[in-house]
Amino acid sequence: MDFWTFVFLVVLVGCSVGIFETWSKSRVKMREAEGRVNPDSDKRIAGLMERVKVLEEIVIDSRYDLKREIDELEERSSSSR
């Protein structure tokens, strides 16, 4: 093995170790981030889910459909005048 081949291998191994170290640190950070739960986010999600339930009840309610139909009839009658 000549001198330049040795230098090339040393540089290659050094760069490889640096790349592996960076990759492993980022992987550890990603796993830690997956395990973290933000309590504020949980509260916001629970609140939003409750709001969606209320909206679903309003839309499913038969009175909502009746009100919508009446509004459509009023719009048609006012536009035909």
N, C-alpha and C positions, 0 to 999 in steps of 0.2 A: 504494500500500500504506500503510495507516495504521499508527500506532504499535503498537496492540495486536496486529495481525496479525504484525508483525515480532517482537514479544516472544513470541508463541505459537510462531512458527517457530523462534526461537532455543532456546526451552525444549524443543521437540519434537526438534530436532537433537541437543541436548545429552543428552537422555534416551536417544535412539536410539544414540548413540555409546557411552554407558555400558552399555546392554544388549548391544550387539554385542561390546564388549570382554569382558564377563563370559562371554558365550557362547563366544567364541573361546578364552579361557583354560580353561574347563571342557572344551572339546573337546580341547585339547592335553593336559590332564591325563589324560583318558580314553584317549587314544592311547598315552601313556606307560605307563599302568597295564596296557594290553593287552600291551605289549611286555615288561613285567617278568615274570621267572620266579623264583619263590621256590624255592631249592634244598631247603628243608625240606619244602615241599609235594611236590616231586618224589620225595623219599625216602619220605615217608609213603604216597604213592600207589603207589609200587613195592612197598612192604611190604604194603599192603592187597591189591594184585593177587596177590601171592604167597600170601597167606592164603586168598584166594578160590579160587585154583587147588587148594590143598591140600584145602579143604572140598569142592570139586567132585569131586576124586578119591575122597574118603571116601564121599560120597553115591552116586557112580556105582559104587563097588565092590560086587560081588555079595554079599560077606559082610555089608555094612551092611544090605542088604535082608533077608537071612536073619535077622540079629539083630533087626531091626524086627518081622519076622513072628513070631519066637519070643516077643518081648516082648508082642505083641498077643495071642497065644494064651495066654500066662501070665496076662495081665490078664483075659481072658474067663473062663478057668477059675477064677480067684480070685473074680471077681464072681458067678459062678454058684453058688458054694458057699454 
